[in-house]
């Protein structure tokens, strides 16, 4: 699961960079949504909940 989320984060980040370089515009909202959602999912897997301390 972690490897799939990592691949999605990497793929969407590369897609945003390529899109911005080719079109000289901000990337579409769907790419930003995919990137931020998968990145927050990865962070959620590695960060301990505050109640566990």
N, C-alpha and C positions, 0 to 999 in steps of 0.2 A: 504494500500500500504506500509506503514511504517513497519507494522508487517511482511509482506512477505519479504521485503528487510532485515529486522533484522534476520529472520529465515534463509535466504540464507547466510548471512554473518556468522552467528553462525555455520551453517551446514558445510560450506566450511572450516572454521577455524578448526573445530573438525576433518574433513576429512583429512586436511593437517597434523595435529598433529598425528593422528592415522597412516597415511601412512608413515610418517617419522619415527615413533617408530617401526613399523613392518618391514620396508624395509631398514632402516638405510641409506636412500638416500633422496635427495631433492624431494619434491612432484612434480607431473606432472604440466606442464605449464598451463593446462586448469583449475586446481584448483586455482592456483595463479591468473589467469585472472578473474575467477568468483569472488573471494574474493575482489580483488582490484576494480573491476567494481561496485559491489554492495556497497562496503564501500564508494566509491566516490559518488554514487547515494544518499546514506543516508546523507552524509555530505552536498551535494548540497541542500537537502531539508531543512536543519536547518540553514545554513549560509545565512545571508542577503547579497544581491548583493552590491557591493561597491557604486553603483550609488544611493542607497536609503538613504544615510546619509545626 
